[in-house]
Amino acid sequence: MIPAAFDYVRAGSADEAISLLAEHGDEAKVLAGG
């Protein structure tokens, strides 16, 4: 399977992550891992 195209944005802080989520609305997804 070929995954759908997506844009990856890395937030530098929690505040930036919240701002990015607000900016991109329902299309935004949080990815976490380690």
KEFI-307118 format. One record per residue: residue in three letters; residue number from 0; x, z, y of N, C-alpha, C in turn; chain. Coordinates in pm, whole numbers, plus 32768, in hexadecimal, padded with zeros to 4 digits. Each point is the difference from the previous one (the first is absolute). Example, Ala and Ser with C-alpha at 12.3 -4.5 7.8 and 13.67 -1.06 7.14 Angstrom:
% KEFI-307118
<site aa="Ala" i="0" n_xx="8527" n_zz="830C" n_yy="7DC7" ca_xx="7FA7" ca_zz="8000" ca_yy="8077" c_xx="805A" c_zz="8000" c_yy="8078" ch="A"/>
<site aa="Ser" i="1" n_xx="7FDD" n_zz="7FB8" n_yy="8069" ca_xx="8052" ca_zz="8006" ca_yy="8077" c_xx="7FB3" c_zz="8049" c_yy="806D" ch="A"/>
END
This chain:
% KEFI-307118
<site aa="Met" i="0" n_xx="8053" n_zz="8000" n_yy="7F89" ca_xx="7FAD" ca_zz="8000" ca_yy="8077" c_xx="8058" c_zz="8000" c_yy="807D" ch="A"/>
<site aa="Ile" i="1" n_xx="7FD1" n_zz="7FBD" n_yy="8064" ca_xx="8045" ca_zz="7FFD" ca_yy="8081" c_xx="7FB4" c_zz="805D" c_yy="805E" ch="A"/>
<site aa="Pro" i="2" n_xx="8043" n_zz="8065" n_yy="8039" ca_xx="7FBA" ca_zz="805B" ca_yy="805A" c_xx="7FDA" c_zz="7FBB" c_yy="8083" ch="A"/>
<site aa="Ala" i="3" n_xx="7F9B" n_zz="8036" n_yy="8040" ca_xx="7FD5" ca_zz="7FCC" ca_yy="8082" c_xx="806C" c_zz="801C" c_yy="8068" ch="A"/>
<site aa="Ala" i="4" n_xx="8009" n_zz="7FAA" n_yy="8062" ca_xx="8061" ca_zz="8014" ca_yy="806D" c_xx="7FD6" c_zz="8078" c_yy="8055" ch="A"/>
<site aa="Phe" i="5" n_xx="8063" n_zz="8048" n_yy="8034" ca_xx="7FE3" ca_zz="8071" ca_yy="8057" c_xx="8075" c_zz="8016" c_yy="805E" ch="A"/>
<site aa="Asp" i="6" n_xx="7FE5" n_zz="8046" n_yy="806D" ca_xx="8067" ca_zz="8027" ca_yy="805F" c_xx="8024" c_zz="8091" c_yy="7FE6" ch="A"/>
<site aa="Tyr" i="7" n_xx="8081" n_zz="801E" n_yy="7FFC" ca_xx="8030" ca_zz="8088" ca_yy="7FEA" c_xx="8034" c_zz="8037" c_yy="8084" ch="A"/>
<site aa="Val" i="8" n_xx="7FCE" n_zz="8075" n_yy="8028" ca_xx="802C" ca_zz="8041" ca_yy="807A" c_xx="8028" c_zz="808E" c_yy="7FDC" ch="A"/>
<site aa="Arg" i="9" n_xx="8077" n_zz="8029" n_yy="8028" ca_xx="8030" ca_zz="8086" ca_yy="7FE2" c_xx="7FF9" c_zz="8055" c_yy="807E" ch="A"/>
<site aa="Ala" i="10" n_xx="7FB2" n_zz="806A" n_yy="7FFA" ca_xx="7FF3" ca_zz="805B" ca_yy="8072" c_xx="8078" c_zz="805E" c_yy="8003" ch="A"/>
<site aa="Gly" i="11" n_xx="802E" n_zz="8020" n_yy="8077" ca_xx="8071" ca_zz="8059" ca_yy="8010" c_xx="7FD9" c_zz="8092" c_yy="800D" ch="A"/>
<site aa="Ser" i="12" n_xx="7F7D" n_zz="8018" n_yy="8010" ca_xx="7FD0" ca_zz="8089" ca_yy="8010" c_xx="7F6D" c_zz="8005" c_yy="7FD7" ch="A"/>
<site aa="Ala" i="13" n_xx="7FCD" n_zz="8079" n_yy="7FF0" ca_xx="7F72" ca_zz="8010" ca_yy="7FDF" c_xx="7FA9" c_zz="7FCB" c_yy="8071" ch="A"/>
<site aa="Asp" i="14" n_xx="8028" n_zz="8018" n_yy="807C" ca_xx="7FB3" ca_zz="7FCF" ca_yy="8073" c_xx="7FF9" c_zz="7F67" c_yy="8000" ch="A"/>
<site aa="Glu" i="15" n_xx="806F" n_zz="7FC0" n_yy="7FE0" ca_xx="8001" ca_zz="7F6E" ca_yy="7FFA" c_xx="7FA8" c_zz="7FCE" c_yy="7F8E" ch="A"/>
<site aa="Ala" i="16" n_xx="8002" n_zz="8045" n_yy="7F8F" ca_xx="7FAD" ca_zz="7FD9" ca_yy="7F8E" c_xx="7F6C" c_zz="8007" c_yy="8025" ch="A"/>
<site aa="Ile" i="17" n_xx="7FD9" n_zz="8069" n_yy="8045" ca_xx="7F75" ca_zz="800E" ca_yy="802B" c_xx="7FDA" c_zz="7F91" c_yy="8061" ch="A"/>
<site aa="Ser" i="18" n_xx="805A" n_zz="7FE0" n_yy="805A" ca_xx="7FE8" ca_zz="7F95" ca_yy="8060" c_xx="7FF1" c_zz="7F79" c_yy="7FBA" ch="A"/>
<site aa="Leu" i="19" n_xx="8055" n_zz="7FE5" n_yy="7F9F" ca_xx="7FF9" ca_zz="7F82" ca_yy="7FB5" c_xx="7F7E" c_zz="7FF8" c_yy="7FB0" ch="A"/>
<site aa="Leu" i="20" n_xx="7FD7" n_zz="806E" n_yy="7FC3" ca_xx="7F82" ca_zz="8000" ca_yy="7FB6" c_xx="7F8A" c_zz="7FE4" c_yy="805C" ch="A"/>
<site aa="Ala" i="21" n_xx="8001" n_zz="803B" n_yy="8077" ca_xx="7F95" ca_zz="7FE9" ca_yy="8061" c_xx="8001" c_zz="7F6E" c_yy="802F" ch="A"/>
<site aa="Glu" i="22" n_xx="8076" n_zz="7FCA" n_yy="8015" ca_xx="800E" ca_zz="7F76" ca_yy="8031" c_xx="7FCE" c_zz="7F9A" c_yy="7F9B" ch="A"/>
<site aa="His" i="23" n_xx="801D" n_zz="8016" n_yy="7F80" ca_xx="7FE0" ca_zz="7F9D" ca_yy="7F99" c_xx="7F7D" c_zz="801A" c_yy="7FB9" ch="A"/>
<site aa="Gly" i="24" n_xx="7FC0" n_zz="8070" n_yy="8019" ca_xx="7F7A" ca_zz="801B" ca_yy="7FCB" c_xx="7FF8" c_zz="8000" c_yy="7F69" ch="A"/>
<site aa="Asp" i="25" n_xx="7F91" n_zz="7FCB" n_yy="7FCE" ca_xx="7FE3" ca_zz="8004" ca_yy="7F70" c_xx="805F" c_zz="7FAB" c_yy="7FAC" ch="A"/>
<site aa="Glu" i="26" n_xx="8049" n_zz="7FA6" n_yy="803F" ca_xx="805E" ca_zz="7FAC" ca_yy="7FB5" c_xx="8082" c_zz="804A" c_yy="7FE0" ch="A"/>
<site aa="Ala" i="27" n_xx="8019" n_zz="8071" n_yy="8041" ca_xx="807D" ca_zz="804B" ca_yy="7FEC" c_xx="7FF8" c_zz="8053" c_yy="7F80" ch="A"/>
<site aa="Lys" i="28" n_xx="806E" n_zz="8007" n_yy="7FBB" ca_xx="800E" ca_zz="8053" ca_yy="7F87" c_xx="8082" c_zz="804D" c_yy="800B" ch="A"/>
<site aa="Val" i="29" n_xx="7FFF" n_zz="807A" n_yy="7FD1" ca_xx="8078" ca_zz="8053" ca_yy="8001" c_xx="8043" c_zz="7FF4" c_yy="7F78" ch="A"/>
<site aa="Leu" i="30" n_xx="8080" n_zz="7FDF" n_yy="8000" ca_xx="804F" ca_zz="7FFA" ca_yy="7F86" c_xx="8064" c_zz="8072" c_yy="8005" ch="A"/>
<site aa="Ala" i="31" n_xx="800C" n_zz="8049" n_yy="7F93" ca_xx="8060" ca_zz="806E" ca_yy="7FFB" c_xx="8048" c_zz="7FFA" c_yy="7F7A" ch="A"/>
<site aa="Gly" i="32" n_xx="8078" n_zz="802B" n_yy="7FFF" ca_xx="804C" ca_zz="8000" ca_yy="7F84" c_xx="8086" c_zz="8040" c_yy="8015" ch="A"/>
<site aa="Gly" i="33" n_xx="804B" n_zz="8005" n_yy="7F98" ca_xx="8080" ca_zz="803E" ca_yy="8011" c_xx="805C" c_zz="7FE4" c_yy="7F8E" ch="A"/>
END
